[in-house]
Amino acid sequence: MTASIPRATYRLQLHKDFDFAAAQAILPYLQALGVSHVYCSPITRARPGSMHGYDVADPREISPELGGREGFERFALAARALGLQLLLDIVPNHMGVIASDNPWWSDVLTHGQASAYAGFFDIDWRPMDPAMAGKVLLPVLGAPYGEVLDQGQLQLAWEVKEEGEAGGFVLRYFEHGFPTDPGSWAPVLRLAADQAEDADTAEGLTALADRADAVPPREDRGAAGARERAVAAARLRQGLQDLLAQRRAAAPAITAALERLNQEPCHDTLHALLEAQPWRLGFWRVAADEINYRRFFDINELAALRVESEDVFEATHALALDLTAAGVVDGLRIDHPDGLRDPAQYFARLQDGHARRLAQLRPDAPAPADALPLYVVAEKITAAHADLPADWRLHGTTGYRFGALLNSLFSDRSQAARMERVWRGFTGAEGSLEDMVFDAKLAVAYGALGAELNLLATQLKRVAGANRRTRDYGFTTLRTAIAEAAAGMPVYRTYVVDAASEEDRRFVDWAIAQARRRTAIADTSVFDFLRACLLGEPTEGSGADALLPVRRFTWRFQQFCAPLAAKGVEDCVFYRYLQLVSLNEVGGDPTAQGLTLAAFHGASSDRAARWPHTMLATSTHDNKRSEDVRNRIAVLSERPALWRLGLMRWHQLTRSLRRELPSGTAPSRDDELLLYQVLLGVLPDGEIDAEALAALRTRVGQYMGKAAREAKLRTSWVRPDEEYEQALQAFIDGLLGRLAPNPALSDLRALARQLAWFGALNSLSMVVVKFTSPGVPDIYQGNEMQDLSLVDPDNRRPVDYAQRQGTLAAHEALLLAAEPDRLAGLARMSATPADGRLKLWATWRLLALRREDPALLCDGAYIALRGTGRAREHVVAYARRTAEGLLVVLAARLFARLLKSADAAPVGEACWGDASVDLTPAFKDWNGGAGDVTALELMGHVQRRLPRGPLRLADALQALPVAVFWVDARQPAVRA
């Protein structure tokens, strides 16, 4: 049994408005397009109304909003009937909490440490504040607790559960509901007894109050103690339910008691009741200082899981692994493994759990042929100087690195310095990227992740205090050293579990060196102590019992580094470093303008050798801008003078729209420059009416509001500056307020039309490279044609599948047409590449190749080809090869620099002149003999002859700026 390696995947974002039934309706289109796997966002039950599914409420249940188990089974059966397989996105690191939708979290809020699920969540039950011992902080209040209580916004209520389940007392705060500990109900029940109209009802309520007092305490007493408490609480609930059913006077008595309690002027009784809970409500702003459960990044509503516990792993992964073993699901995409304590252990359990279930279901089936019986990819960001750990049992990543590679490949290296000068000259930005990243990460460590930093400092202080050589390091010094080392970490995190690898040591040394260079700490010897702890090694003089506390600190520090990098880099610096924002994507480098062909070939060869089945992504649900938007913006890198002059004109033309505020001019130069880049990427190529302009105005306004808060320069999520945000929106409303007269918008649209033409050619080449490179290409929903989307939720807008189906049907007819008619149709499409038809044509043709010769693109060797001539740097050329097939790929790039204007087509002699590509390496030791070889050129679907030596680009690129030649040696003859 071996993993099913996808030929290509198609990502669908499922939610209540695009459920299993809607996805099922487009399956015939996806089959006709040619993908092998439908790649679904999380399908387990999430919080109601979730538009993404990552806020999982119950991993054991398929989302009712998507259609439930029955809807999923219909969808899966329909896919299987069409020969399509399924890939699922699963979330091992966290769950959606706060609301009452998560049964495990609700149980923890009911029973505290005595809950059977207390160990599922990464909660610090012994925080620094002694008053919080045994409690979970819930930072959900819109104002300080005392104010909210005094205003009567906290109300205790009796909640009737679903049929067959006993109710209970719940605290209400607007839409939130928090379960209460049955062991705390005695005061309410005694108050209700005082309100009862008859003695029997009063006696019954008093007896229940005595039973509440007898519920075992909440301290952790192991599994047996948890069961004992759960049984006592269940009996109390049932007893109260029975009393309500048997005694007509019980319900009015409880209602009267709740009214009296909720309306009490001083609210002392309610406050006392809340103090008795295993949770404490707090102002949302206190989260950064006091929250005591690990979160996903800084999102309070997402609590981290302790999936390193085998019980937690089994409980959270049973559904997914049952589906893979049953053959309903054929692969898994793992969200954010960097949040896990031990990703290597996690991936091993995933593969072994799948194999074990397979053996149980099919005992006669052969054992897995290798260590990877299940196709698994991980959402992992790797720096250019790092890679996936070799011991992770998976097939690769979800493709961020490949996307960043192409972003760089299609930008102009020779103009990087000029683009940087334009950006800095317009905005006044100072500092290197390294400095910006360090400062932003440090700000996040002290700010949004301050509570996590305090926990780490507390852990390290305990470690230091146990050794007489280190006990004098103070809490503040340790806290500062931790923050500075984390800010200096050059990768998302290290992976020390039992022992540090050489790579771990290299990155820790790098981080410590950065911290030493920048710190103001007087006694820098603290960094020697910290370095040892980050490597999981007790310092000299430590006791025999020091190893585990040090390792626990190491593990937690690593889990701290990942969200620090994400919040500091992708969610902050990428909105500040604005040289060329097409580079500012997850996994990217804003300074990496212009990848050399040699570097591209090196990366491709390495991928073919080590990660041949990793995903190749160019647009994802996490993108800040879709691939087509980025490909338009990238053209600016070839025309820095045009960009600089445009900035000056637009700044002058919009002077009446700016406002002077006490905090400075609005919008800021940074936001203004970002806005212009984004508009050049999203403005429609053709005509636009007032309705479409209004929709664009709304979308861009939402995007810029989010971007300004992420940048944290003039406003932020924590401290929003409403005056600045209103001024920014007013500027956008003015700029996009009307079509005419509107000189600034007219000028922007004129340049946007040029960029759209060049950008569409970039997208065409990007498609060719993606679908022929080593790896598994992924299409994000709708991006098989032009898609001009921005960051979520913009990239989750409905996709026009009717348009795509109609275009594909026209393509199918064109393929069957006579050669002259087919080439004429391609010529018409190439004249208007921004309409997306040509992009879909290339996608469809290359997916057909992957179906016809899967081995060639799944496991074929990668061979770099070199060009000669003036335009040699403008074409990416390589071959893929197996014993039975050969592919020669040519894809042009940097069109604006190549052509100088949008009037000339990037084809033929006038464009390519003397440039050629030497095919000798492609044919070396393959298919013997000499002479030309007959190949099928896939873009035009025509037979062409390939020389075994130099191929003139003017001949190869006659109709389109891309060409893909396929030689199928399985045919009787390949030589002309």
HELIX and SHEET records of a PDB file:
HELIX    1   1 PHE A   20  ALA A   25  1                                   6    
HELIX    2   2 LEU A   27  LEU A   33  1                                   7    
HELIX    3   3 PRO A   64  LEU A   66  5                                   3    
HELIX    4   4 GLY A   68  ALA A   81  1                                  14    
HELIX    5   5 PRO A  103  HIS A  111  1                                   9    
HELIX    6   6 GLY A  112  ALA A  114  5                                   3    
HELIX    7   7 ALA A  118  PHE A  120  5                                   3    
HELIX    8   8 PRO A  130  MET A  132  5                                   3    
HELIX    9   9 TYR A  145  ASP A  150  1                                   6    
HELIX   10  10 PRO A  182  SER A  184  5                                   3    
HELIX   11  11 ALA A  186  GLN A  195  1                                  10    
HELIX   12  12 ALA A  199  ASP A  213  1                                  15    
HELIX   13  13 GLY A  222  GLN A  246  1                                  25    
HELIX   14  14 ALA A  250  GLN A  263  1                                  14    
HELIX   15  15 ASP A  268  GLU A  275  1                                   8    
HELIX   16  16 TRP A  284  VAL A  286  5                                   3    
HELIX   17  17 ALA A  287  GLU A  290  1                                   4    
HELIX   18  18 GLU A  310  ALA A  325  1                                  16    
HELIX   19  19 PRO A  337  GLY A  339  5                                   3    
HELIX   20  20 PRO A  343  LEU A  361  1                                  19    
HELIX   21  21 TYR A  400  LEU A  409  1                                  10    
HELIX   22  22 ARG A  413  GLN A  415  5                                   3    
HELIX   23  23 ALA A  416  THR A  427  1                                  12    
HELIX   24  24 LEU A  433  TYR A  446  1                                  14    
HELIX   25  25 GLY A  450  GLY A  465  1                                  16    
HELIX   26  26 PHE A  475  ALA A  487  1                                  13    
HELIX   27  27 GLU A  502  ARG A  518  1                                  17    
HELIX   28  28 VAL A  526  LEU A  534  1                                   9    
HELIX   29  29 LEU A  547  ALA A  565  1                                  19    
HELIX   30  30 ALA A  566  GLU A  570  3                                   5    
HELIX   31  31 VAL A  573  TYR A  575  5                                   3    
HELIX   32  32 VAL A  581  LEU A  583  5                                   3    
HELIX   33  33 LEU A  597  ARG A  610  1                                  14    
HELIX   34  34 GLU A  627  ILE A  633  1                                   7    
HELIX   35  35 ALA A  634  GLU A  638  5                                   5    
HELIX   36  36 PRO A  640  LEU A  653  1                                  14    
HELIX   37  37 ARG A  655  LEU A  657  5                                   3    
HELIX   38  38 ARG A  669  VAL A  682  1                                  14    
HELIX   39  39 ALA A  690  ALA A  711  1                                  22    
HELIX   40  40 GLU A  722  LEU A  735  1                                  14    
HELIX   41  41 PRO A  743  THR A  772  1                                  30    
HELIX   42  42 ASP A  794  ARG A  796  5                                   3    
HELIX   43  43 TYR A  801  LEU A  816  1                                  16    
HELIX   44  44 GLU A  819  ALA A  831  1                                  13    
HELIX   45  45 PRO A  833  ASP A  835  5                                   3    
HELIX   46  46 ARG A  837  GLU A  852  1                                  16    
HELIX   47  47 PRO A  854  ASP A  859  1                                   6    
HELIX   48  48 ARG A  872  HIS A  874  5                                   3    
HELIX   49  49 PHE A  895  LEU A  899  1                                   5    
HELIX   50  50 GLY A  908  TRP A  912  1                                   5    
HELIX   51  51 THR A  920  PHE A  923  1                                   4    
HELIX   52  52 LEU A  953  ALA A  956  1                                   4    
SHEET    1   A 8 GLY A 396  THR A 397  0                                        
SHEET    2   A 8 TYR A 375  ALA A 378  1                                        
SHEET    3   A 8 GLY A 331  ILE A 334  1                                        
SHEET    4   A 8 GLN A  85  ILE A  90  1                                        
SHEET    5   A 8 HIS A  37  CYS A  40  1                                        
SHEET    6   A 8 THR A   9  LEU A  12  1                                        
SHEET    7   A 8 VAL A 776  TYR A 780  1                                        
SHEET    8   A 8 MET A 615  ALA A 617  1                                        
SHEET    1   B 2 THR A  44  ALA A  46  0                                        
SHEET    2   B 2 VAL A  56  ILE A  62 -1                                        
SHEET    1   C 3 HIS A  94  GLY A  96  0                                        
SHEET    2   C 3 ILE A 299  ALA A 304 -1                                        
SHEET    3   C 3 ARG A 295  PHE A 296 -1                                        
SHEET    1   D 2 VAL A 136  LEU A 141  0                                        
SHEET    2   D 2 TRP A 279  PHE A 283  1                                        
SHEET    1   E 3 GLN A 155  GLU A 159  0                                        
SHEET    2   E 3 GLY A 168  TYR A 173 -1                                        
SHEET    3   E 3 HIS A 176  PRO A 179 -1                                        
SHEET    1   F 2 ARG A 659  LEU A 661  0                                        
SHEET    2   F 2 GLY A 664  ALA A 666 -1                                        
SHEET    1   G 6 ALA A 861  ALA A 864  0                                        
SHEET    2   G 6 VAL A 875  THR A 882 -1                                        
SHEET    3   G 6 GLY A 885  ALA A 892 -1                                        
SHEET    4   G 6 VAL A 962  ASP A 968 -1                                        
SHEET    5   G 6 VAL A 933  GLU A 937 -1                                        
SHEET    6   G 6 VAL A 942  LEU A 946 -1                                        
SHEET    1   H 3 GLY A 867  THR A 868  0                                        
SHEET    2   H 3 SER A 916  ASP A 918 -1                                        
SHEET    3   H 3 PRO A 950  ARG A 952 -1                                        
END                                                                             
